[in-house]
């Protein structure tokens, strides 16, 4: 299990390795071209779109893995296709609902953030594109079949397209709208790449007749609706609230500070991306172990993955301390060094998140998504309480410190929760008919 997890992680890292280098370049192009205020406005539009996407997202890739693993094991291609059809329906339905949310959100935020009419219209169009470029189900299908290498190639399309788009914006449209257009086109191309790869990997496994029967998936997979809503709430509280912090900073201290915070946050995400990739690689293995009721395997994988995460955290934290300031100056110029204290605080927060990298996947894979949600709710409450206390006194630094406090609380709570959940898990058997058991915790 650990060997397969690390192999899959290697594929994800290979795809992200190219992206990491290119992201530094196109991020630097955006900062240097748009300057502090313009980059701040770009950041606020992008953060708004990501927050709205998180609100309406059902994280269907997790649903595919959680319930699809048993269909793959029993070679029930029809049930898997119907599950995929159900998840595609969730993706599209959430995207359409998100467009209405985006219209209301942009209308409300535009005067608070000082957006002129032109930028408001561009922001709304960007939100529509980002929401409608659905690919989560395709991501789940590739990971369910251990095609992480194919997924890594599709994922690498985003940074490549953004890099090309940023160069085009610098040459022909050096405005916030120009960069938003580049990012929007990159999202569309990435979605096309993922679905193309999925169709090529599974050419006859997703017949249209079965996909249209997606409404039958809840009957064949008891508990799927509850699991879907729990993953949606997890997305809102996790990704959505992290992006809302940028909006809060923009409203409280201005667009320039929001840009500095986003720059530091983006660089610190090098650590978080490692943890996210490990999380995505480890979830299928934990799901397979749960399906076969291999409790000892889950415990072993948790111990070894946590040990590896602690070692990786130490290395990455030292790299941040040694190279954070020069990288920041290289990417965005000398004026951006005011963001270095933020980078340190957010980097430490990311290191704490990396230590608990396998905790939430373990809860989700073993049917304790409700417990994972409770941990996210608790750390989010701590985050916004800290924001309310610290931003009025410390400004933008208060936002970074709030993230650090929230990560420390989240690590402690998730650690206690996952070990208690695994230790007391009854591992109810999954019926051989192909229906996965519903989540077992009383959320």
ABEGO torsion letter per residue (X at the ends): XAAAAAAAAAAAAAAAAAAAAAAAAAAAAAAAAAEAAAAAAAAAAAAAAAAAAAAABAGAAAAAAAAAAAAAAAGBAAAAAAAAAAAAAAAAAAAAAAAAAAAAAAAAAAAAAGBBAAAAAAAAAAAAAAAABBAAAAAAAAAAAGBAAAAAAAAAAAAAAAAAAAAAAAAABBBAAAAAAAAAAAAAAAAAAAAAAAAAABAAABBAAAAAAAAAAAAABBGAAAAAAAAAAAAAABAAAAAAAAAAAAAAAEAAAAAAAAAAAAAAAAAAAAAAAAAAAAAAAAAAAAAAGBAAAAAAAAAAAAAAAAAAAAAAAAAAAAAAAAAAAAAAEAAAAAAAAAAAAAAAAAAAAAAAAAAAAAAAAAGAAAAAAAAAAAAAAAAAAAAAAAAAAAEAAAAAAAAAAAAAAAAAAAAAAAAAAAAABAGBBBBAAGBBBBBABBX
